[in-house]
């Protein structure tokens, strides 16, 4: 796979990569040749091994564009989880690209990057993801400290079902033994994760079905928001709300009409617009935001 993905690689580099002797490298390269893979050897300072230019593994019905889509997606996953298995899979998929096509692939790599890493490369969080993936694969219970959005702390024991990324957050889907029901846990709020030796039998239902169920909102928890925003926050408004929810007024201000869940995170989102957003409806949300704003003023009232 390395030979297929690299223009040329030295015996010394192969030896170090696979932690074997040079003699083993020579023997294995000869075995690859005998198997029908045309490996060419070059001597000198820039010498090494490479596979003949037109050789490639049979990639069946995959087009070059399709292979590139797979490579881009795998790189996005690898940047987040840092998994050696993903790196190995990238080597295998890359080996399906003929050497004569690799310049085209390199150009396509410059056109699209998928980065799902909300933690800016934190090794601690990558370790957390790795631990959870292992527990899911081995069907082992996990225990951890968890803080809810209301800052309530508890110790949970969970049957992990799967990991999902939504927006800029990663979530664990699982069956909580404390609540005796399926729950969603935000990974950033999970602390001191421990994989227990006790195993469990995975409950019925696919991860896609659970995601669809948890994505549904109870109609009774939804409210109709009517907002009046200033022109200088138009970009932020359009980042969050859909075009059909926004009406631009003659003076450049915006009227936003949207249905949203009546939850605490909504208050923080509305406050983030500062004095550039006024809540026209409903009255109780306007009252909550006013109360929070007054408390913020009081917090700084005695400072000089």
MODA-V135189 format. One line per field, one symbol per residue. phi: phi as a letter, one per 20 degrees, with the letter a starting at -180 (. if undefined). A space follows every 10 residues. Layout:
# MODA-V135189
phi=???
This chain:
# MODA-V135189
phi=.fffedfbbf fffffffdlc ffgffgffff fffffoefed dceofdfqdb eggefbffdl deefffffff fffffffffe elefffffff ffffffefgf effffffffe dbcdcdeedl mfffffffff fffffffeld fccaecdffe medbeddcef dadcdcmdcd cddadeffel afbdcfffee clfceeffeb egffoeffff ffffffdfgf eecedcccde gfdgfffffe efgfedceef enfcddcbdc fecfffffff ffelfecdee befffgffff fffffffffd feee
